[in-house]
Amino acid sequence: MKKHVSILAITAVSVLSSGAVRAAVVLNIDLSDPSAAVISASGAFADANDASANSGRGIILRELLTANQTSNSSLIGTGDLVGGGSGEAYNVFLTKPAFGALGARDANLFFLDGLFLGTATQAFSTTAPAFSGVATWNLSSISALLPGPGATGDIFAGDQDGVGPVAIGQWAVLGATAAIPEPSSFAIWSLLGLVVGGSYRYRRKRQVA
């Protein structure tokens, strides 16, 4: 009996450990004040290697908006938020109705210096921070479309002309309350609790006997 309990405990821990791997949050977004929305690097490494797009194409924040955009919105921001070590900070926040690889709920961040689009390579790597720095945008004009605290989504290199082959990480909106375990994780924790509790009761029963 004791052997079976130990095996169940080891199995539950193994499953829990394998299920704990999640996509890295590489960009944090603070939307508490839409007139001064802040996007900052988390310091996490990219989930995949990707050098498919330059800084002029930038990145796509998949399904950042809560509803489809119905008009073009090209907003200029300030800061030093850089992707893939390109050295050219994103200063344009673009949303528009679905066009090419850009969905109507996506946002495209890219570098533009007023004369030409950036040409520096974004080299996202699993061995280096995906982003560095922080940038601020006035998103008041699309505030009704912005997500609430705790929202997350994938990030791809690229723009409306095409995106990279894999997600390089995730964006996450700050301000969430205490995290609630995913159903699968909650079930595993419950199983582990039952196993440990059963083992304790079994030992106590033997001691009394």
C-alpha positions as CSV (number, residue, x, y, z in Angstrom):
1,M,0.0,0.0,0.0
2,K,2.8,2.4,1.0
3,K,4.6,1.6,-2.2
4,H,1.5,2.4,-4.3
5,V,1.0,5.7,-2.5
6,S,4.6,6.7,-3.2
7,I,4.3,5.8,-6.9
8,L,1.1,7.9,-7.2
9,A,2.8,10.8,-5.4
10,I,5.8,10.7,-7.8
11,T,3.6,10.4,-10.8
12,A,1.5,13.4,-9.7
13,V,4.6,15.5,-9.1
14,S,6.0,14.5,-12.5
15,V,2.8,15.5,-14.3
16,L,2.6,18.8,-12.5
17,S,6.2,19.6,-13.3
18,S,5.7,18.8,-17.0
19,G,2.5,20.9,-17.2
20,A,4.1,23.9,-15.5
21,V,6.0,25.0,-18.6
22,R,4.2,28.0,-20.1
23,A,5.0,30.6,-22.8
24,A,7.3,33.4,-21.5
25,V,5.7,36.8,-20.9
26,V,8.2,39.0,-22.7
27,L,6.2,42.2,-22.7
28,N,4.2,43.7,-19.8
29,I,1.5,46.3,-20.7
30,D,0.1,48.8,-18.2
31,L,-3.2,50.2,-19.4
32,S,-4.3,51.7,-16.1
33,D,-4.1,55.1,-17.8
34,P,-4.8,54.8,-21.6
35,S,-3.5,58.3,-22.2
36,A,-0.1,57.0,-20.9
37,A,-0.1,53.3,-21.7
38,V,3.3,51.7,-20.9
39,I,4.8,48.7,-22.7
40,S,7.9,47.4,-21.0
41,A,10.3,44.5,-21.4
42,S,10.0,41.8,-18.8
43,G,13.6,40.6,-19.3
44,A,12.4,37.1,-20.2
45,F,14.2,35.2,-23.0
46,A,12.3,34.6,-26.3
47,D,10.4,31.3,-26.6
48,A,12.0,30.7,-30.0
49,N,14.7,31.9,-32.4
50,D,13.5,34.2,-35.1
51,A,15.3,36.8,-37.3
52,S,12.6,36.9,-40.0
53,A,11.7,40.6,-39.7
54,N,13.5,43.9,-39.3
55,S,12.7,46.7,-36.9
56,G,10.7,48.5,-39.7
57,R,8.3,45.6,-39.7
58,G,8.5,45.2,-35.9
59,I,6.2,42.9,-34.0
60,I,2.5,41.9,-33.9
61,L,0.7,41.7,-30.6
62,R,-1.9,39.1,-31.5
63,E,-5.5,39.9,-30.5
64,L,-4.6,42.7,-28.2
65,L,-7.9,44.5,-28.9
66,T,-11.1,43.2,-27.5
67,A,-13.1,43.9,-30.7
68,N,-12.3,44.4,-34.4
69,Q,-10.8,47.8,-35.3
70,T,-12.9,49.6,-37.9
71,S,-10.5,52.4,-38.8
72,N,-6.8,53.0,-39.1
73,S,-5.0,54.2,-36.0
74,S,-1.3,55.1,-36.2
75,L,0.0,56.4,-32.9
76,I,3.4,57.8,-32.1
77,G,5.0,56.9,-28.8
78,T,8.3,57.6,-27.0
79,G,10.8,55.5,-25.2
80,D,13.5,53.0,-25.8
81,L,11.6,49.7,-26.2
82,V,13.8,47.5,-28.5
83,G,13.1,44.1,-29.9
84,G,15.7,41.4,-30.6
85,G,18.6,43.7,-29.9
86,S,17.9,45.7,-33.1
87,G,18.9,49.0,-31.5
88,E,16.0,50.8,-33.1
89,A,13.2,51.5,-30.6
90,Y,9.6,51.0,-31.6
91,N,7.8,54.4,-31.8
92,V,4.7,53.5,-33.9
93,F,1.6,51.6,-32.5
94,L,-0.6,50.6,-35.5
95,T,-4.1,49.1,-35.5
96,K,-6.4,48.8,-38.5
97,P,-9.1,46.7,-40.0
98,A,-7.8,43.2,-41.1
99,F,-5.1,43.6,-43.8
100,G,-2.7,41.0,-44.9
101,A,-1.2,39.2,-41.9
102,L,-2.5,41.9,-39.5
103,G,-5.8,41.0,-37.9
104,A,-8.5,43.5,-37.0
105,R,-7.7,42.8,-33.3
106,D,-3.9,42.9,-33.6
107,A,-1.5,45.7,-32.9
108,N,1.7,46.3,-34.8
109,L,4.7,48.0,-33.1
110,F,7.5,49.1,-35.3
111,F,10.3,51.6,-35.8
112,L,10.0,54.7,-38.1
113,D,12.4,57.6,-38.1
114,G,10.4,59.9,-40.4
115,L,12.6,59.3,-43.4
116,F,12.5,55.5,-43.8
117,L,11.6,52.4,-42.0
118,G,14.1,50.8,-39.8
119,T,16.3,48.1,-41.4
120,A,18.1,46.7,-38.3
121,T,17.6,42.9,-37.8
122,Q,15.6,41.7,-34.9
123,A,17.3,38.6,-33.7
124,F,15.1,37.0,-31.1
125,S,16.9,34.2,-29.3
126,T,16.1,31.6,-26.6
127,T,19.4,32.6,-25.0
128,A,18.9,36.4,-24.6
129,P,16.2,38.7,-23.4
130,A,13.6,39.2,-26.2
131,F,13.1,42.9,-25.5
132,S,14.7,45.7,-23.5
133,G,13.5,49.1,-22.4
134,V,10.1,50.7,-22.1
135,A,7.8,52.9,-24.3
136,T,4.7,55.0,-23.7
137,W,1.8,55.6,-26.0
138,N,-1.4,57.7,-25.8
139,L,-4.0,55.1,-26.6
140,S,-7.0,57.2,-25.5
141,S,-8.5,57.0,-29.0
142,I,-8.8,53.3,-28.9
143,S,-9.4,52.9,-25.1
144,A,-12.8,51.2,-25.7
145,L,-10.9,48.4,-27.4
146,L,-8.2,47.8,-24.8
147,P,-8.2,44.6,-22.7
148,G,-8.5,44.4,-19.0
149,P,-5.9,43.2,-16.4
150,G,-4.7,39.7,-16.8
151,A,-5.3,39.5,-20.6
152,T,-2.5,37.7,-22.5
153,G,-1.7,36.9,-26.1
154,D,1.1,35.8,-28.5
155,I,3.8,38.0,-30.0
156,F,5.1,37.4,-33.5
157,A,7.9,39.2,-35.4
158,G,6.5,40.9,-38.6
159,D,3.7,43.1,-39.8
160,Q,0.8,43.1,-42.3
161,D,3.2,41.8,-45.0
162,G,3.9,38.6,-43.1
163,V,4.8,37.2,-39.7
164,G,7.5,35.0,-38.4
165,P,7.0,31.2,-38.2
166,V,6.7,30.9,-34.5
167,A,5.5,33.0,-31.5
168,I,8.5,34.6,-29.7
169,G,6.6,35.0,-26.4
170,Q,3.5,36.5,-24.9
171,W,2.3,40.0,-23.9
172,A,0.4,40.4,-20.6
173,V,-1.7,43.2,-19.2
174,L,-0.7,44.1,-15.7
175,G,-3.0,44.6,-12.7
176,A,-4.4,41.1,-12.4
177,T,-5.7,39.8,-9.1
178,A,-4.4,36.7,-7.5
179,A,-3.9,34.0,-10.2
180,I,-6.4,31.2,-10.3
181,P,-4.8,27.8,-11.3
182,E,-5.7,26.4,-14.7
183,P,-8.3,23.6,-14.5
184,S,-5.6,21.0,-15.3
185,S,-3.2,22.3,-12.7
186,F,-5.9,22.6,-10.1
187,A,-6.8,18.9,-10.7
188,I,-3.2,17.8,-10.4
189,W,-2.8,19.8,-7.1
190,S,-6.0,18.2,-5.8
191,L,-4.7,14.7,-6.7
192,L,-1.4,15.4,-5.0
193,G,-3.2,16.6,-1.9
194,L,-5.3,13.4,-1.8
195,V,-2.2,11.3,-2.2
196,V,-0.3,13.0,0.5
197,G,-3.3,13.0,2.8
198,G,-3.9,9.3,2.2
199,S,-0.2,8.5,2.9
200,Y,-0.4,10.4,6.2
201,R,-3.6,8.6,7.3
202,Y,-2.1,5.3,6.3
203,R,1.0,5.9,8.5
204,R,-1.1,7.0,11.4
205,K,-3.3,3.9,11.1
206,R,-0.2,1.6,11.2
207,Q,1.2,3.5,14.2
208,V,-2.1,3.1,16.1
209,A,-2.3,-0.6,15.2
